[in-house]
Amino acid sequence: MTNPTNLNNIIQRILNGTQTERDIEALRQWLNSGGIQNLQIGKYNINIGQGQDIHVGDRTYHGLDAQAIREVARVVTQGSNATDVREVVRSIFKEEFPNLAQPQNPQGSSRKTILVLASLPSNESRLRLDEEVREIDEGLRRSQHRDKFTLQQRWAVRPDDLRRALLDFQPQIVHFCGHGSGENGLILENDAGLAQFVPTQALANLFKRFTERGLECVVLNACYSEIQANAIAEHIDYVVGMTSAIGDKAAIKFAVGFYDELGAGWSYEDAYHAACNAIELEGIPEEHTPIFKKSN
C-alpha cells in the first residue's frame, strides 16, 4: 500500500511531468482503496473529504472535495496514459493550489532545457543538420554559463515524436532544424522516413499547450518558416523564423551566434541580433532572412 510520503512524491512527480509507469500504478491502487485523507504535497498538509473543507496550513478552501479526487480516479482506472493523469491532476490543483501547478523548470529557473528537433526526410534535399547540432552543443559547452543549459536532441522527428519530446523534456527552448515549406507547414518525417507536412495551426496549437509549462522560445531554423513563427508567437513569448530560403552555412552560423550569446547570459532578443551579425561577419548576404517575433 502506498504510504503518505511515497504518495506525496508520486503526485509531485506527476505535477512535474516526471512520473513513471510505477507511479501511475501506485496512484491507481491508492485511489481504488479510497485514500483521500492527510495528503501532503511539499509544504501543504491537505485533508480532503466528502462535504468537508480542505485545510492547507492556516488556510481553508471550499469546494474541492472527494468528487475532484474521484475524477482523477476515473481517468486512472479507465487506463488513460500518464499524460492524461497529469493534466487532470494539474487542472484540479492549479486553481486552489497554484504553486503546485508550476512546470518543472519554470521561467526564471537557474537551468534551461534546450530541445533540438531535427528532421531530414529521405525525399528532401540534404542539409548539414549534424554540423548545426554539433556546433550548438560545442558552443554551449565552452560558454560562460554552460551549467545553466541542458541540451536534448531528437532526430528523424515524426509528429508523435515532436509531441512526446515536448512532454518528456518540458523545454524552455525548442530549436527546429530541417525543411520548411511556407503555407504548407513544417516538414517532419512519416513512418517511412518520407516528408510529412505539419499544418501551421496544428503546430501553433501544440506549442500553445506548453505556454504555462515553461516554454519561452521557439527557433525555426528552416526555410520559409515565417508563417509558422507568426502563428506560434501568438502564444510563445519569443519566436524566430525565416522569411525565405536560408543556406546551410547561414543557418549554421545563425545557430552558433544565437546559442553563443545565450550561453554568455544575454537575452533572446540579444541572441537573435548576435546571430544575424554572425551571418553578416561571414560575408553571407542572408543576415536579414531570420526574423524575430515577440508575443503580444
C-alpha positions in Angstrom: 0.0 0.0 0.0 1.3 3.5 -0.9 2.2 5.4 2.3 1.7 9.2 2.6 5.4 10.0 2.0 5.5 8.0 -1.2 2.2 9.4 -2.3 3.5 12.9 -1.8 6.5 12.1 -4.1 4.3 10.4 -6.7 1.9 13.3 -7.1 4.7 15.8 -7.1 6.3 13.9 -10.0 3.0 13.8 -11.8 2.6 17.5 -11.5 6.2 18.0 -12.7 5.7 15.6 -15.6 8.4 13.2 -14.5 6.3 10.3 -13.4 6.9 6.6 -14.2 4.5 3.8 -15.0 5.1 2.5 -11.5 4.0 5.9 -10.1 0.8 5.7 -12.2 0.1 2.2 -10.9 0.7 3.2 -7.3 -1.7 6.1 -7.7 -4.3 3.8 -9.3 -4.1 1.4 -6.3 -4.3 4.3 -3.8 -7.3 5.8 -5.5 -9.1 2.4 -5.7 -8.5 2.0 -2.0 -10.4 5.3 -1.3 -7.5 7.1 0.3 -8.2 10.8 0.4 -7.0 11.8 3.9 -3.9 13.5 5.1 -2.3 14.2 1.8 0.9 16.2 2.0 2.4 17.8 -1.1 5.5 19.8 -0.5 4.7 22.2 2.4 1.0 21.5 2.2 -0.8 19.2 4.5 -4.1 18.6 2.8 -7.2 16.9 4.3 -9.9 16.2 1.7 -13.2 14.5 2.5 -16.8 14.4 1.1 -18.5 17.6 2.0 -15.6 18.8 4.1 -13.4 21.9 3.8 -9.8 21.5 2.7 -7.3 22.7 5.3 -3.9 23.8 4.0 -1.7 25.1 6.7 -3.6 28.0 8.2 -5.9 28.5 5.2 -9.2 26.8 4.4 -10.6 26.1 1.0 -14.1 25.2 -0.1 -15.4 23.1 -2.9 -12.6 20.8 -3.7 -13.9 17.6 -2.1 -13.7 13.9 -2.9 -15.5 14.5 -6.2 -12.3 16.0 -7.6 -10.3 13.1 -6.3 -12.7 10.7 -7.9 -12.3 12.5 -11.2 -8.6 11.6 -11.0 -9.5 8.0 -10.1 -11.9 7.8 -13.1 -9.1 8.8 -15.5 -6.6 6.5 -13.9 -8.9 3.4 -13.7 -10.0 3.8 -17.3 -6.5 3.1 -18.3 -5.6 6.6 -19.6 -2.0 7.3 -20.1 0.3 9.2 -17.8 -0.1 12.5 -19.7 -3.9 12.5 -19.2 -3.5 11.8 -15.5 -1.0 14.7 -15.1 -3.4 17.1 -16.9 -6.3 16.1 -14.7 -4.2 16.5 -11.5 -2.9 19.8 -12.7 -6.4 21.1 -13.5 -7.7 20.1 -10.1 -4.9 21.6 -8.1 -3.9 24.7 -10.1 -6.8 26.9 -9.1 -6.7 26.2 -5.3 -3.0 25.5 -5.1 -1.2 27.4 -7.8 2.2 26.7 -6.5 1.7 23.0 -7.3 0.8 23.7 -10.9 4.1 25.2 -11.9 6.2 23.3 -14.5 9.3 21.5 -13.5 11.6 24.2 -15.0 9.5 27.5 -14.8 10.6 30.7 -16.4 13.4 32.2 -14.4 14.8 28.8 -13.3 18.5 28.6 -13.0 18.7 25.8 -15.6 17.1 25.8 -19.0 16.5 22.8 -21.3 17.1 23.3 -25.0 15.3 20.7 -27.1 16.8 20.3 -30.6 14.4 18.6 -33.1 16.0 17.5 -36.4 14.1 16.3 -39.4 15.6 15.3 -42.7 13.2 13.1 -44.8 14.9 10.9 -47.4 13.0 12.5 -50.3 14.1 16.1 -49.4 17.4 17.9 -50.2 20.2 17.1 -47.8 21.1 19.5 -45.0 24.1 19.7 -42.7 22.0 19.2 -39.6 24.6 17.1 -37.8 27.0 20.0 -38.1 24.4 22.5 -36.8 23.6 20.5 -33.7 27.3 19.7 -33.0 28.1 23.5 -33.2 25.3 24.3 -30.8 26.5 21.6 -28.3 30.1 22.7 -28.5 29.2 26.4 -28.2 27.2 25.8 -25.0 29.9 23.5 -23.6 32.5 26.3 -23.8 30.2 29.1 -22.8 30.5 31.1 -19.6 27.1 29.9 -18.3 27.3 26.3 -19.6 26.0 25.0 -16.2 22.7 26.8 -16.9 21.7 24.8 -20.0 20.9 21.2 -20.8 20.8 20.1 -24.4 18.4 17.3 -25.5 18.2 16.0 -29.1 15.6 14.1 -31.1 16.3 13.1 -34.7 14.2 11.9 -37.6 11.3 13.5 -35.9 7.7 12.4 -36.7 4.6 14.3 -35.4 4.2 11.9 -32.5 7.9 12.3 -31.7 7.5 16.1 -31.5 4.6 15.9 -29.1 6.3 13.3 -26.9 9.6 15.1 -26.8 7.8 18.2 -25.5 6.1 16.1 -22.8 9.3 14.3 -21.9 11.6 17.2 -21.6 9.4 20.2 -20.8 11.9 22.5 -22.5 12.3 26.2 -22.2 13.8 26.5 -25.7 12.8 24.5 -28.8 15.2 24.6 -31.8 13.9 23.0 -35.0 16.3 22.4 -37.8 15.2 21.0 -41.1 12.9 22.0 -44.0 10.0 24.4 -44.1 7.6 25.0 -47.0 5.8 28.2 -46.2 2.0 27.8 -46.2 2.2 24.0 -46.3 3.8 23.9 -42.9 7.0 22.5 -41.4 8.3 19.2 -42.8 8.7 16.3 -40.4 9.0 12.6 -41.3 6.5 9.9 -41.5 7.0 6.2 -40.5 8.7 5.5 -43.8 11.2 8.4 -43.4 9.5 10.5 -46.1 8.3 14.1 -45.8 5.1 14.8 -43.8 3.8 18.3 -43.6 2.7 19.6 -40.2 0.0 22.3 -40.6 0.7 25.7 -39.2 -2.3 25.9 -36.9 -1.8 22.4 -35.6 1.8 23.4 -34.7 0.7 26.6 -33.0 -1.9 24.8 -31.0 0.7 22.3 -29.8 3.1 25.0 -28.6 0.1 26.8 -27.0 -0.3 23.9 -24.6 3.2 24.4 -23.3 2.9 28.1 -22.7 2.2 27.5 -19.0 4.7 24.7 -18.8 7.8 26.9 -19.1 8.3 27.1 -22.9 9.8 30.5 -23.6 11.4 30.5 -27.0 11.0 28.6 -30.3 13.6 28.8 -33.1 12.5 27.6 -36.5 15.8 27.3 -38.4 14.1 26.2 -41.6 13.3 27.9 -44.9 10.1 29.9 -45.3 9.1 29.4 -41.6 7.9 33.0 -41.0 4.3 31.9 -41.3 4.7 29.3 -38.6 6.7 31.8 -36.4 3.8 34.3 -36.7 1.3 31.7 -35.5 3.4 30.4 -32.7 4.2 33.9 -31.5 0.5 34.3 -30.6 1.3 32.0 -27.7 5.0 31.8 -27.1 7.0 34.9 -25.9 9.9 34.7 -28.3 10.0 33.0 -31.8 12.5 33.0 -34.6 11.5 32.1 -38.2 12.9 32.6 -41.7 11.4 34.9 -44.3 12.7 33.0 -47.2 15.1 30.2 -48.1 18.3 30.1 -46.0 21.5 28.3 -47.0 23.2 25.7 -44.9 26.1 27.9 -43.9 23.9 30.8 -42.9 21.7 28.5 -40.9 24.6 27.0 -39.0 26.2 30.5 -38.4 22.8 31.7 -37.1 22.6 28.8 -34.6 26.2 29.3 -33.5 25.7 33.0 -32.9 22.3 32.6 -31.1 23.5 30.0 -28.6 26.9 31.6 -28.0 25.0 34.7 -27.0 22.6 32.8 -24.7 25.5 30.9 -23.2 27.1 34.3 -22.3 24.0 35.2 -20.4 22.2 37.6 -22.8 18.5 37.8 -23.7 16.7 36.0 -26.5 16.5 39.3 -28.5 20.2 39.9 -28.0 20.9 36.4 -29.1 18.9 37.0 -32.3 20.8 40.1 -33.2 24.1 38.4 -32.5 23.1 35.5 -34.7 22.2 37.8 -37.6 25.6 39.5 -37.1 27.4 36.2 -37.2 25.9 35.6 -40.7 27.0 39.1 -41.7 30.5 38.7 -40.4 31.0 35.6 -42.6 30.1 37.7 -45.7 27.0 35.8 -46.3 24.2 38.1 -47.7 21.4 36.4 -45.7 21.6 38.3 -42.4 18.1 39.7 -43.0 16.5 36.3 -43.6 15.9 35.4 -39.9 13.0 37.3 -38.2 12.4 37.8 -34.5 8.8 37.7 -33.1 7.6 38.8 -29.6 4.3 37.7 -28.3 1.8 40.4 -27.7 
